[in-house]
Amino acid sequence: MIPGTTLHLGCEVLTEWVPRQGDNLIVQCEVIQIENSAKLEVEIYTKNATTVGNGTAVGSTGSFDTEDRHALSFEYSPGSGDPGLNDLVRLHIKVVDNGGTAGSPEWIHCRILDLIWYDTARA
Protein backbone atom coordinates (compact mmCIF):
# COMPACT_ATOMS: atom_id res chain seq x y z
CA MET A 1 0.00 0.00 0.00
CA ILE A 2 2.76 2.45 1.00
CA PRO A 3 6.35 1.29 0.46
CA GLY A 4 9.03 2.17 3.00
CA THR A 5 8.91 5.94 3.44
CA THR A 6 9.80 8.56 6.05
CA LEU A 7 6.95 10.60 7.52
CA HIS A 8 7.59 13.62 9.77
CA LEU A 9 5.52 15.09 12.60
CA GLY A 10 2.44 16.78 11.13
CA CYS A 11 2.67 14.85 7.86
CA GLU A 12 -0.63 13.57 6.47
CA VAL A 13 -0.93 11.02 3.65
CA LEU A 14 -3.96 9.74 1.77
CA THR A 15 -3.55 6.38 0.04
CA GLU A 16 -5.08 5.64 -3.33
CA TRP A 17 -8.65 4.39 -3.46
CA VAL A 18 -8.84 0.58 -3.54
CA PRO A 19 -11.88 -1.56 -4.28
CA ARG A 20 -13.61 -3.02 -1.24
CA GLN A 21 -12.94 -6.75 -1.05
CA GLY A 22 -14.81 -7.74 2.11
CA ASP A 23 -16.91 -6.57 5.06
CA ASN A 24 -13.93 -6.19 7.42
CA LEU A 25 -10.30 -5.25 7.05
CA ILE A 26 -7.01 -5.34 8.90
CA VAL A 27 -4.46 -2.54 8.48
CA GLN A 28 -0.81 -3.43 9.14
CA CYS A 29 2.15 -1.14 9.60
CA GLU A 30 5.77 -2.27 9.74
CA VAL A 31 7.88 0.18 11.74
CA ILE A 32 11.44 0.28 10.38
CA GLN A 33 12.90 3.22 12.37
CA ILE A 34 11.54 5.98 14.58
CA GLU A 35 12.91 9.16 16.10
CA ASN A 36 11.64 10.64 19.36
CA SER A 37 8.49 8.52 19.88
CA ALA A 38 6.48 9.41 16.78
CA LYS A 39 2.96 7.93 16.58
CA LEU A 40 0.80 7.09 13.55
CA GLU A 41 -2.95 7.59 13.45
CA VAL A 42 -4.95 5.92 10.69
CA GLU A 43 -8.52 6.67 9.62
CA ILE A 44 -10.46 4.59 7.11
CA TYR A 45 -12.44 6.47 4.45
CA THR A 46 -15.02 4.99 2.10
CA LYS A 47 -17.22 6.13 -0.78
CA ASN A 48 -19.24 4.78 -3.69
CA ALA A 49 -17.46 4.47 -7.04
CA THR A 50 -19.67 7.15 -8.60
CA THR A 51 -19.19 9.66 -5.77
CA VAL A 52 -16.63 12.47 -6.11
CA GLY A 53 -14.64 13.86 -3.19
CA ASN A 54 -12.82 12.50 -0.17
CA GLY A 55 -15.47 10.09 1.05
CA THR A 56 -16.60 9.57 4.66
CA ALA A 57 -14.57 8.42 7.66
CA VAL A 58 -15.87 5.16 9.14
CA GLY A 59 -15.37 3.44 12.46
CA SER A 60 -12.82 4.53 14.99
CA THR A 61 -9.34 5.83 14.32
CA GLY A 62 -6.64 3.21 14.64
CA SER A 63 -3.37 4.21 16.15
CA PHE A 64 0.06 2.69 16.01
CA ASP A 65 2.08 3.45 19.12
CA THR A 66 5.56 2.99 17.76
CA GLU A 67 7.55 2.29 20.91
CA ASP A 68 8.13 -1.24 19.60
CA ARG A 69 9.72 -1.59 16.19
CA HIS A 70 7.81 -4.39 14.52
CA ALA A 71 4.63 -5.02 12.56
CA LEU A 72 1.57 -3.45 14.19
CA SER A 73 -2.05 -3.84 13.16
CA PHE A 74 -5.62 -2.80 13.87
CA GLU A 75 -8.91 -4.17 12.63
CA TYR A 76 -12.08 -2.54 11.31
CA SER A 77 -15.40 -4.35 11.64
CA PRO A 78 -18.69 -2.47 11.22
CA GLY A 79 -20.52 -2.17 14.52
CA SER A 80 -24.13 -1.59 15.41
CA GLY A 81 -25.46 1.40 13.47
CA ASP A 82 -22.31 1.58 11.33
CA PRO A 83 -23.26 1.34 7.64
CA GLY A 84 -19.98 -0.38 6.82
CA LEU A 85 -17.76 0.08 3.79
CA ASN A 86 -18.84 1.26 0.35
CA ASP A 87 -17.30 0.41 -3.06
CA LEU A 88 -13.95 2.16 -2.48
CA VAL A 89 -11.70 2.42 0.59
CA ARG A 90 -8.58 4.42 1.42
CA LEU A 91 -6.51 5.35 4.45
CA HIS A 92 -5.74 8.77 5.93
CA ILE A 93 -2.42 8.45 7.77
CA LYS A 94 -0.87 11.13 9.97
CA VAL A 95 2.12 11.42 12.30
CA VAL A 96 1.26 12.90 15.68
CA ASP A 97 3.17 13.88 18.81
CA ASN A 98 3.53 11.03 21.27
CA GLY A 99 5.18 12.95 24.10
CA GLY A 100 8.73 12.96 22.76
CA THR A 101 11.48 15.35 23.81
CA ALA A 102 10.44 18.96 23.12
CA GLY A 103 12.37 20.59 20.28
CA SER A 104 13.60 17.26 18.89
CA PRO A 105 12.43 16.08 15.46
CA GLU A 106 9.79 13.35 15.42
CA TRP A 107 9.57 11.08 12.39
CA ILE A 108 8.91 7.48 11.50
CA HIS A 109 10.22 5.33 8.67
CA CYS A 110 7.59 2.69 7.99
CA ARG A 111 5.54 0.93 5.39
CA ILE A 112 1.83 0.21 5.27
CA LEU A 113 1.25 -3.33 4.04
CA ASP A 114 -1.55 -4.44 1.71
CA LEU A 115 -4.94 -4.50 3.40
CA ILE A 116 -6.26 -7.85 4.61
CA TRP A 117 -9.96 -8.37 3.83
CA TYR A 118 -12.50 -10.87 5.14
CA ASP A 119 -16.29 -11.21 5.16
CA THR A 120 -18.46 -11.40 8.26
CA ALA A 121 -19.62 -14.96 8.99
CA ARG A 122 -23.38 -15.35 8.93
CA ALA A 123 -25.37 -18.32 10.26
PyRosetta script that sets phi, psi and omega in degrees:
from pyrosetta import init, pose_from_sequence

init()
pose = pose_from_sequence("MIPGTTLHLGCEVLTEWVPRQGDNLIVQCEVIQIENSAKLEVEIYTKNATTVGNGTAVGSTGSFDTEDRHALSFEYSPGSGDPGLNDLVRLHIKVVDNGGTAGSPEWIHCRILDLIWYDTARA")
pose.set_psi(1, -57.5)
pose.set_omega(1, 172.2)
pose.set_phi(2, -127.8)
pose.set_psi(2, 117.7)
pose.set_omega(2, 178.8)
pose.set_phi(3, -68.9)
pose.set_psi(3, 170.8)
pose.set_omega(3, -179.9)
pose.set_phi(4, -48.1)
pose.set_psi(4, 120.6)
pose.set_omega(4, -178.4)
pose.set_phi(5, -149.4)
pose.set_psi(5, 156.9)
pose.set_omega(5, 178.5)
pose.set_phi(6, -100.6)
pose.set_psi(6, 126.9)
pose.set_omega(6, 178.5)
pose.set_phi(7, -118.2)
pose.set_psi(7, 132.7)
pose.set_omega(7, -178.2)
pose.set_phi(8, -101.0)
pose.set_psi(8, 161.5)
pose.set_omega(8, 178.0)
pose.set_phi(9, -49.9)
pose.set_psi(9, 129.9)
pose.set_omega(9, -179.0)
pose.set_phi(10, 89.6)
pose.set_psi(10, -10.9)
pose.set_omega(10, -180.0)
pose.set_phi(11, -69.9)
pose.set_psi(11, 137.4)
pose.set_omega(11, 175.8)
pose.set_phi(12, -128.1)
pose.set_psi(12, 134.8)
pose.set_omega(12, -177.3)
pose.set_phi(13, -130.6)
pose.set_psi(13, 134.6)
pose.set_omega(13, 171.1)
pose.set_phi(14, -108.3)
pose.set_psi(14, 128.8)
pose.set_omega(14, 177.1)
pose.set_phi(15, -77.5)
pose.set_psi(15, 171.0)
pose.set_omega(15, 174.4)
pose.set_phi(16, -69.4)
pose.set_psi(16, 156.8)
pose.set_omega(16, 173.3)
pose.set_phi(17, -70.2)
pose.set_psi(17, 136.1)
pose.set_omega(17, 176.1)
pose.set_phi(18, -125.1)
pose.set_psi(18, 147.7)
pose.set_omega(18, 178.7)
pose.set_phi(19, -66.6)
pose.set_psi(19, 140.1)
pose.set_omega(19, 175.2)
pose.set_phi(20, -64.7)
pose.set_psi(20, 135.0)
pose.set_omega(20, -177.8)
pose.set_phi(21, -124.6)
pose.set_psi(21, 9.8)
pose.set_omega(21, 179.3)
pose.set_phi(22, -179.8)
pose.set_psi(22, 176.4)
pose.set_omega(22, 179.7)
pose.set_phi(23, -76.8)
pose.set_psi(23, -31.3)
pose.set_omega(23, -173.2)
pose.set_phi(24, -126.4)
pose.set_psi(24, 158.4)
pose.set_omega(24, 176.1)
pose.set_phi(25, -147.1)
pose.set_psi(25, 156.8)
pose.set_omega(25, 176.0)
pose.set_phi(26, -120.2)
pose.set_psi(26, 128.9)
pose.set_omega(26, 177.5)
pose.set_phi(27, -103.5)
pose.set_psi(27, 129.5)
pose.set_omega(27, 179.3)
pose.set_phi(28, -121.5)
pose.set_psi(28, 139.6)
pose.set_omega(28, 177.9)
pose.set_phi(29, -126.9)
pose.set_psi(29, 129.4)
pose.set_omega(29, 174.3)
pose.set_phi(30, -103.4)
pose.set_psi(30, 114.9)
pose.set_omega(30, 179.4)
pose.set_phi(31, -83.8)
pose.set_psi(31, 122.7)
pose.set_omega(31, -178.9)
pose.set_phi(32, -97.4)
pose.set_psi(32, -45.1)
pose.set_omega(32, 179.5)
pose.set_phi(33, -157.0)
pose.set_psi(33, 143.1)
pose.set_omega(33, 175.3)
pose.set_phi(34, -131.2)
pose.set_psi(34, 159.6)
pose.set_omega(34, 174.6)
pose.set_phi(35, -131.1)
pose.set_psi(35, 123.0)
pose.set_omega(35, 171.8)
pose.set_phi(36, 61.8)
pose.set_psi(36, 44.2)
pose.set_omega(36, 169.9)
pose.set_phi(37, 60.9)
pose.set_psi(37, 41.7)
pose.set_omega(37, 175.8)
pose.set_phi(38, -62.1)
pose.set_psi(38, 156.6)
pose.set_omega(38, 179.7)
pose.set_phi(39, -136.5)
pose.set_psi(39, 138.8)
pose.set_omega(39, 177.2)
pose.set_phi(40, -101.3)
pose.set_psi(40, 137.1)
pose.set_omega(40, 169.9)
pose.set_phi(41, -117.2)
pose.set_psi(41, 138.2)
pose.set_omega(41, -176.2)
pose.set_phi(42, -129.1)
pose.set_psi(42, 126.7)
pose.set_omega(42, 173.7)
pose.set_phi(43, -112.7)
pose.set_psi(43, 146.0)
pose.set_omega(43, 177.5)
pose.set_phi(44, -102.3)
pose.set_psi(44, 128.6)
pose.set_omega(44, 177.7)
pose.set_phi(45, -114.8)
pose.set_psi(45, 148.6)
pose.set_omega(45, -179.8)
pose.set_phi(46, -142.8)
pose.set_psi(46, 154.2)
pose.set_omega(46, 175.3)
pose.set_phi(47, -161.1)
pose.set_psi(47, 164.9)
pose.set_omega(47, 174.1)
pose.set_phi(48, -77.8)
pose.set_psi(48, 154.9)
pose.set_omega(48, -176.9)
pose.set_phi(49, -61.4)
pose.set_psi(49, -29.3)
pose.set_omega(49, -177.1)
pose.set_phi(50, -90.6)
pose.set_psi(50, -3.4)
pose.set_omega(50, -177.6)
pose.set_phi(51, -89.0)
pose.set_psi(51, 136.2)
pose.set_omega(51, 175.6)
pose.set_phi(52, -92.3)
pose.set_psi(52, 162.1)
pose.set_omega(52, 175.8)
pose.set_phi(53, 104.2)
pose.set_psi(53, -168.1)
pose.set_omega(53, -173.3)
pose.set_phi(54, -86.8)
pose.set_psi(54, -7.3)
pose.set_omega(54, -179.0)
pose.set_phi(55, 81.8)
pose.set_psi(55, -167.8)
pose.set_omega(55, -176.3)
pose.set_phi(56, -123.3)
pose.set_psi(56, 136.2)
pose.set_omega(56, 175.5)
pose.set_phi(57, -69.7)
pose.set_psi(57, 139.7)
pose.set_omega(57, 179.0)
pose.set_phi(58, -124.7)
pose.set_psi(58, 153.5)
pose.set_omega(58, 175.5)
pose.set_phi(59, 60.7)
pose.set_psi(59, -165.3)
pose.set_omega(59, 179.9)
pose.set_phi(60, -91.2)
pose.set_psi(60, 162.0)
pose.set_omega(60, 176.8)
pose.set_phi(61, -78.2)
pose.set_psi(61, 131.7)
pose.set_omega(61, 173.6)
pose.set_phi(62, -88.9)
pose.set_psi(62, 150.4)
pose.set_omega(62, 179.3)
pose.set_phi(63, -137.9)
pose.set_psi(63, 139.5)
pose.set_omega(63, 178.9)
pose.set_phi(64, -108.1)
pose.set_psi(64, 106.0)
pose.set_omega(64, 174.6)
pose.set_phi(65, -81.6)
pose.set_psi(65, 117.8)
pose.set_omega(65, -165.9)
pose.set_phi(66, -97.0)
pose.set_psi(66, 26.4)
pose.set_omega(66, 176.8)
pose.set_phi(67, -61.1)
pose.set_psi(67, -37.5)
pose.set_omega(67, 177.9)
pose.set_phi(68, -96.6)
pose.set_psi(68, 136.7)
pose.set_omega(68, -178.3)
pose.set_phi(69, -98.8)
pose.set_psi(69, 88.5)
pose.set_omega(69, 177.9)
pose.set_phi(70, -162.3)
pose.set_psi(70, -173.6)
pose.set_omega(70, 178.5)
pose.set_phi(71, -73.5)
pose.set_psi(71, 131.2)
pose.set_omega(71, 179.4)
pose.set_phi(72, -121.6)
pose.set_psi(72, 153.0)
pose.set_omega(72, -179.7)
pose.set_phi(73, -149.2)
pose.set_psi(73, 158.6)
pose.set_omega(73, 168.2)
pose.set_phi(74, -143.2)
pose.set_psi(74, 158.2)
pose.set_omega(74, -172.1)
pose.set_phi(75, -118.6)
pose.set_psi(75, 142.0)
pose.set_omega(75, 172.3)
pose.set_phi(76, -113.5)
pose.set_psi(76, 125.6)
pose.set_omega(76, 171.6)
pose.set_phi(77, -134.7)
pose.set_psi(77, 130.9)
pose.set_omega(77, -179.0)
pose.set_phi(78, -63.6)
pose.set_psi(78, 133.6)
pose.set_omega(78, 179.3)
pose.set_phi(79, -99.3)
pose.set_psi(79, -172.9)
pose.set_omega(79, 178.9)
pose.set_phi(80, -60.3)
pose.set_psi(80, 127.5)
pose.set_omega(80, -179.7)
pose.set_phi(81, 81.0)
pose.set_psi(81, -5.1)
pose.set_omega(81, 178.2)
pose.set_phi(82, -89.0)
pose.set_psi(82, 122.2)
pose.set_omega(82, -177.1)
pose.set_phi(83, -69.1)
pose.set_psi(83, -11.1)
pose.set_omega(83, 179.7)
pose.set_phi(84, 85.6)
pose.set_psi(84, -163.4)
pose.set_omega(84, -174.6)
pose.set_phi(85, -94.4)
pose.set_psi(85, 144.7)
pose.set_omega(85, 176.3)
pose.set_phi(86, -92.1)
pose.set_psi(86, -158.4)
pose.set_omega(86, -175.4)
pose.set_phi(87, -63.3)
pose.set_psi(87, -38.6)
pose.set_omega(87, -174.3)
pose.set_phi(88, -121.5)
pose.set_psi(88, 147.9)
pose.set_omega(88, -177.9)
pose.set_phi(89, -136.8)
pose.set_psi(89, 143.7)
pose.set_omega(89, 171.1)
pose.set_phi(90, -150.1)
pose.set_psi(90, 166.2)
pose.set_omega(90, -178.1)
pose.set_phi(91, -109.5)
pose.set_psi(91, 143.4)
pose.set_omega(91, 171.2)
pose.set_phi(92, -111.6)
pose.set_psi(92, 113.1)
pose.set_omega(92, -173.4)
pose.set_phi(93, -114.3)
pose.set_psi(93, 132.2)
pose.set_omega(93, 177.0)
pose.set_phi(94, -139.8)
pose.set_psi(94, 150.0)
pose.set_omega(94, 177.6)
pose.set_phi(95, -97.7)
pose.set_psi(95, 126.6)
pose.set_omega(95, -178.0)
pose.set_phi(96, -123.8)
pose.set_psi(96, 161.9)
pose.set_omega(96, 179.2)
pose.set_phi(97, -68.7)
pose.set_psi(97, 133.2)
pose.set_omega(97, 179.6)
pose.set_phi(98, -120.8)
pose.set_psi(98, 31.6)
pose.set_omega(98, 176.3)
pose.set_phi(99, 79.0)
pose.set_psi(99, 29.8)
pose.set_omega(99, 178.6)
pose.set_phi(100, -73.7)
pose.set_psi(100, -178.8)
pose.set_omega(100, 179.8)
pose.set_phi(101, -65.4)
pose.set_psi(101, 126.5)
pose.set_omega(101, -179.1)
pose.set_phi(102, -59.2)
pose.set_psi(102, 137.9)
pose.set_omega(102, 177.5)
pose.set_phi(103, 83.7)
pose.set_psi(103, -8.6)
pose.set_omega(103, 178.3)
pose.set_phi(104, -94.7)
pose.set_psi(104, 145.7)
pose.set_omega(104, -179.2)
pose.set_phi(105, -67.6)
pose.set_psi(105, 142.2)
pose.set_omega(105, 175.1)
pose.set_phi(106, -118.1)
pose.set_psi(106, 126.6)
pose.set_omega(106, 177.7)
pose.set_phi(107, -153.6)
pose.set_psi(107, 165.3)
pose.set_omega(107, 178.1)
pose.set_phi(108, -141.1)
pose.set_psi(108, 136.6)
pose.set_omega(108, 173.1)
pose.set_phi(109, -106.7)
pose.set_psi(109, 116.0)
pose.set_omega(109, -173.4)
pose.set_phi(110, -150.6)
pose.set_psi(110, 176.7)
pose.set_omega(110, 170.7)
pose.set_phi(111, -140.7)
pose.set_psi(111, 143.3)
pose.set_omega(111, 176.0)
pose.set_phi(112, -98.0)
pose.set_psi(112, 121.6)
pose.set_omega(112, -176.7)
pose.set_phi(113, -80.2)
pose.set_psi(113, 166.1)
pose.set_omega(113, 178.1)
pose.set_phi(114, -56.9)
pose.set_psi(114, 143.5)
pose.set_omega(114, -180.0)
pose.set_phi(115, -66.1)
pose.set_psi(115, 146.3)
pose.set_omega(115, 175.7)
pose.set_phi(116, -106.8)
pose.set_psi(116, 124.4)
pose.set_omega(116, -176.1)
pose.set_phi(117, -110.6)
pose.set_psi(117, 148.3)
pose.set_omega(117, 169.9)
pose.set_phi(118, -158.4)
pose.set_psi(118, 151.5)
pose.set_omega(118, -179.9)
pose.set_phi(119, -89.3)
pose.set_psi(119, 154.1)
pose.set_omega(119, 176.7)
pose.set_phi(120, -74.3)
pose.set_psi(120, 132.7)
pose.set_omega(120, 177.5)
pose.set_phi(121, -73.3)
pose.set_psi(121, 135.2)
pose.set_omega(121, 179.3)
pose.set_phi(122, -126.3)
pose.set_psi(122, 137.1)
pose.set_omega(122, 179.8)
pose.set_phi(123, -104.5)
pose.dump_pdb("model.pdb")
